[in-house]
Amino acid sequence: MDNTRLADLLFPDVVQTPEELEEIYPARVLPEGAKVTRFAPSPTGFVHFGGLFPAMVGERLAHQSGGVFYLRIEDTDAKREVPGAAQALVRTLARYGVRFDEGVTLDGERGDYGPYKQSMRVGIYRVYAKFLVRKGLAYPCFSTEEEIEELRRFDKKEELKNTDWTQAEARRRAEQKEAREITFEEAKEHVEKGEPFVLRIRSAENSERKVRVTDLVRGNLELPENDEDFVLLKSDGVPTYHFAHAVDDHLMGTTHVVRGEEWLPSLSKHLQLFAYLGFKPPKYMHIAQIMKLDEKGGKKKLSKRDMGANLDDYSRMGYPAQSVCEYVMTLLNSNYEEWRSQNPDKPYTEFPFSVKKMSVSGCLFDFDKLEDVSRNVLSKMRAEEVYSLTLEWARENDPAFGEILAGNRDYACAILAIGRGGKKPRKDYARLSEVKDYMSFFYDELFEFRDGPDDRFSKEEIRKCLSDFLENYDEHADSAAWFEGVKRISAQNCFCPDVKVYKENPKAYKGHVGDVSSFIRLALTGRLNSPDLYTVLQILGKERALARVKRYIDAL
């Protein structure tokens, strides 16, 4: 077979050479040790929570080393592409702080190694396809669509129903051998008839040989050498993932490929491709899948149908992006929580992320753990930051509450500032969707009575204590003076002003100062549990506070 003639027959329009492409895409000039990583999703729908894992790993590896992190859209499968998915993907990742140096953006592209959409790089792949044919490392397969689909099923090792796999594999090998032996004259006849073809790699056909490779997460691996003539170009001239990713990762200077462990079976194919193309392969990292507990307590892969699989779910539920990223870091590196306890005020981006600390087994997704992480994250934010995030969430998910918040920014920030700062800040909510419930009693239009008084006390006793509170309220008193006033009201109404003393002889009193405080709390907030009562009074202001107490007295 004259492979040069065959290459010209199959690709008569391809005049560019690999050498010319190498000049267009020169090696990157970066500091020693700098890593070039990429996130390369297909635009087939929403961004899966599991997709945030490789994205954050790639971002950390690149930016911690002074390298480059880029976004490439692998959109060669037009049948699976969802319109607008690429733009939604960019917006979603931006919300979670995944910062790309190059690649696809909402406005187009940024960077010198594009196009960054594979559908726009078909001409580049054809150059290397022709190169492989000329080298005798690839050949055309003229088949019907049915035959191509059958071969594709073998390529994916899909077990055929009612077919013994050994016999099916033998048939595949026979058909593969027959396709390989096509002559130039036969190929020319097919081409002149306008018949479509797929381009297949000419594999080593020796599964007994082993390929040794070091995976940065899993260590040293030994894999069977690829013996399948898998498809490089489909019948429409569009490349498969296998072929396109090898060409792109080389030309774009990718040094480290981060992807899920489900791609491990394809690794020998990809290493073979890099060798055939004369490229230095990148370093691979196959990270563990995200698992969740099923109804029986067993572990299963987090699927697209599970709550929390869609990254947009977290926005709707009100988890700040920072909380989600913080939680992901606890799953990615086993020593992250120890670092966080020693560095409570540093952003997670300062954590020295290490591939060596990544788990080989599947990470278990846990909503309860996410809740704990998010409470900590929100408790450490400034009130103004919580306000901005809550307002943004409310405008999209609860417009009426958004209008209330927007009506008085300073008032809302004063509420959100309660208990912030110090070594033990309040942790009243884990989600922005819970902020409304937390602060609702501060707004008359949201106020409601949720709790009632302890039935140990008569309405008359409660009225008397609250009436005394109204008569003696001093809005200018500081916290200590205000509480002394509550103690005096307690004593006047036979409630012990000292809880410890009350416990020594409870029968001598109607109750204690805490009970009197609960009467005031109920009148002001409608609930028995709320933030510091003195602070609540200061924020409500004298007029609103006293009006609420009067209404409560009248309603008893």
C-alpha positions, 0 to 999 in steps of 0.5 A: 500500500502506498500510504502517501497516495492513500492519504492524498486520496482521502484528504485531497484538500489538506495541504497544511502540515503538522510542522506548520501547525507547530509554528502556529502553536509554539511551546508555551514560555512559562516558569520552571514547574508551571503547570498547564491544565484545562477543564474540557466539558461537553455542552450537554446540559447543566454543570454536574457537581462532580465536574467542579472537582476536576475544575478546582483541581486543575485551577489549583494546580495551574495557579499555585504553580504560576501556570495556565488554566484554560477552558476548552469546550468539547462540542464535537457530538452535535447530537448531544449538544444542548443549545446555550449550555456552553454559555450557562457553563461559563456563568456557573463556573464563574459563580463558583470562582473558577477563574480561567486564564484562557479559553471560551468566554461569554463574549467569545474567546481569550488566548493565543491557542484557540479556537477553544471549541473543538467544533471550530478545529476540524481542519486541524484534526484533518491535518493530523489524520492525514499524517497518520494515514501517510505513516500507515498508522490509520486507515479508512473503513468504508461501512454502512451506518449499521456496520459502523454502529456495530463496530462502535459498540465493540469499541466501547466494549458494550456487551451485546445481548444474547451474544457470547462475548468471546464469539463477538470479540472474535468476530470483531477481530475478523472484521477489523482485520478485513477492514485493514487489508483494503487496497488502494484501488478498493479505497479509490473506488469507494471514494469515487462513488462518494461513499463515506468512511470512518478513519480508524487507528491501526492498533498494535493488535497485541493485548498481551503487551503491557503499558506502564504509566504513573498516574499522579493520584493512583501511582504506578499502573500497568494496563493492557496495550490497546489492540482496538482499531478505534475510530479517529474521525467519524463519517462526517469528518468530525473527530472522536474525543480520543483523537481530538483531545490528544491533538488539542492537549499537545497544541495547547501545551497541556502538561496535566490532565485531570479527569474522572476515573471512568476514563482509566480504561481509555488511557492505553488508547490515549497513550498509543495516540500520543506515541503515534503522533510523536507527542509527549503525553501529559501527566494524567490524574484520574480522580475518584467519583463522587458517591452518595448513600442510597436508601439501604445505606450502600454507596452509589455514584452521584447521578444526574438525577440526584439532588445536589448533582446540578451545581445550579441546585446550590444556588437555588437552595441558597448555598453561597458559592464560597461554601460549596468550594470550601466543602469541595476542598474538604473532599479533595484533600484529607488535610484541608480541615486541619489547615482550616482550623489553623487558618480560620481567616484565610481564603481557601485559595491560600491552602497548599493543595496537594495531589498526594493528599487526594483520595483514591477511593470515592468521596462521599457526598454529605449534605449535613457536612455541607451545612456545617461548612456553610454555617462556618463560612457565613458566620465569618463573612461581614454583614455587608457581604451576607446582605449582598449575597442574600439580596442577590439570591432573594431577587432571583428566588424570592422577589418580595423579600428582595424588595424588603431588603433593598428598601433599607440596606443599613437596617438589614446590615444592622440585623445581620451584624448581630453576633458577628466578630469575635472567636465564637460568632453566631451560626444561625443559618447555613443557607441564604434561603434561611436568612429570611426566617432568621430576620423576619421578626424585624420587619412588620410585614413579615412578623408573626407569633410562632411561640406562646408563653409558658402556661405556668404563668397567668396572662395577668402576671405577664401583662403586669411584667410587660406593663412595668417594662413599658413604664421603665424603658430607657432607650439610652441605657447601655446593655448592663443598665438595661438588664438591671432594669429587667432584674428590678421588674422581676423583683417587683413582680416576685420573680427572682432576679438571680437564676442561681438563687432561684434554683436554690429555692424555686418555691419562694418565687413565681419564676426568675429573671429569665422568664421575665426576659422571655415575656419581653422576647415573645412580645418583641419577636414572636418567638422564644429563641432569638438573638441578644434581646438588648441588641434587638431592642436597639435595632427595632428602635423605641417606637416600634419596640414599645408598640409591639409590647403594647399590642402583645399586652392587648392581645393577651 
